[in-house]
Amino acid sequence: MKPPSLAPSRRRFLSQMAAGLLGAGTVGIGRGISQVSAWTGHTTNSVLNQARPAAGRNDLRITKVDPVIFRFSKDRNGALTGNFCLLCRIETAEGIIGWGEGTNFPKVAPIAAEIEMDRPLIIGQSAWDIEKIWYDISRSRAAMHGSTVQSAISAVDIALWDIVGQKLGVPVYKLIGGKVNEKMRYYRSGGLGEVRTGDAYKQRAKQMAAEGSIAVKFDPFGRSANETMATSLNRYVERRELADALDLVRGIREGAPDMEICLDVHAKFNTAAAIRVAKALEPYDVMFFEEPILAEQADAMKEVQSVTSTPIAAGERLKSRFQMYQYIEKDAIRLYQPDAARIGGITEFRKAVSLAETHFIPFQPHNPNGAVCLAAHLHLAASSTNFSILEQGRLNPNDARDGELLRQLFGDWQLDPAYFRAPERPGLGLTMSSEYVREHSVDIATAEREQRQ
């Protein structure tokens, strides 16, 4: 009787050993010319060949980093219009393209220059190493670190999260904790009309509520709907100005009793004036009173908050968790407003809102930016337990042209007058073709010239 062959058992043994060393399901032993070649051959599916990292295959090596100045909107004649947004395009060796945003007003050209300066630090690194790249840029620019540097870091960071999400085939929110909020409420930015009287705002608020809007934000102290400058150089508020502002708030509350009223005064006031306004607002139960004073002084902001039941909001001018920490520890605000395009991207944003959560402070992303930052905020809001409300942003879902643009970028965008939903495509969820990028890109000279006007 012929003895049984040992070849099958030897093959099973080798396969089982390889699986133990390298992980089950990751290794396939081939039928090379010898058992040695099965383990060591470079041209077979050998154990060593499969265990050896393949250069450029899975390391997401970064090959290109480019700033792009963008205008997302077009007017009725097809001409580019709207804010200048600062985007960052990062490409890997395998051809994955990630988009980030570092828009910061009023100038975007310095941020573009900063990204170009940081390019040598980034190219050649792996897009997997988001935290390392964040700190490489931050430490290299420590002596000059300000809003321009932090916005550049933001743009790079968001683009890296976009790349990793695409590589893994999942939306970014699944990389940062999964979905907590199926839909995220947002407030309308303005839209109350140019006639600034209490009665006019009453009628408009009633109409907005009938359309389905649940919240609106505006500045009641500007002399026109678009004005944001301080009413006086000494940052005081006169009795007549306060009465006019309160009349607008009254109109909204009477026209839409259930609508959330959000007020942004763009740091117009000194401490005494801010206290006066905040206490006068108490009968109208506003959702928040944003940046009543400059953000540089947490103690002064705490003084305002400590004497009023009106919730004080701030955060868009705070460039890192280190700056916002004093606001949280001092209980100087009731609502935190970070901006992913300014604070350091998705990485720093998550750390900052986690700090806020330890003090039971909700966050509302500051979002007057482009579609890339909007996407980042949607993923962050969807995955965070202390999310409160989102700013509508420059792209208005209630406008037909902007709605069409959002559908073009996100594909399955759902128009809703009150809620956003997180994109479900891999990465950030945006798709921007080469043709679309060419149509909406603006050179630095044009951006600088038009921003000076």
Buried (B, 14 or more C-beta within 10 A) or exposed (E): EEEEEEEEEEBEEBBEBBBEEBEEEEBEBBEBEEEEBBBBBEEBBBBBBBEEEEEEEEBBBBEEBEBBBBBBBBEEEEEBEBBBBBBBBBBBBBEBBBBBBBBBEEBBBBBBBBBEBBBEBBBEBBBBBBEEBBEBBBEBBEEEBEBBBBBBBBBBBBBBBBBBBBBEEBBBBBBBBEBBBEBBBBBBBEBBBEEBEBEBBBBBBBBBBEEEBBBBBBBBBBEEBEEEEBBBEEBBBEEEBBEBBBBBBBBBBBBBEEBBBBBBBBBBBBBBBBBBBBBBBEEBBBBBBBBBBBBEEBEBBBBBBEEBEBBBBBBBBBBBBEBBBBBBEBBBBBBBBBBBBBBBBBBBBBBBBBBBBEBEBBBBBBBBBBBBBBBBBBBBBBBBEBBBBBBBBBBBBBEEEBBEBBBBBBEEBEEBBBBBBBBBBBBBBBBBEEEBBEEBBBEBEBBBEEBEE
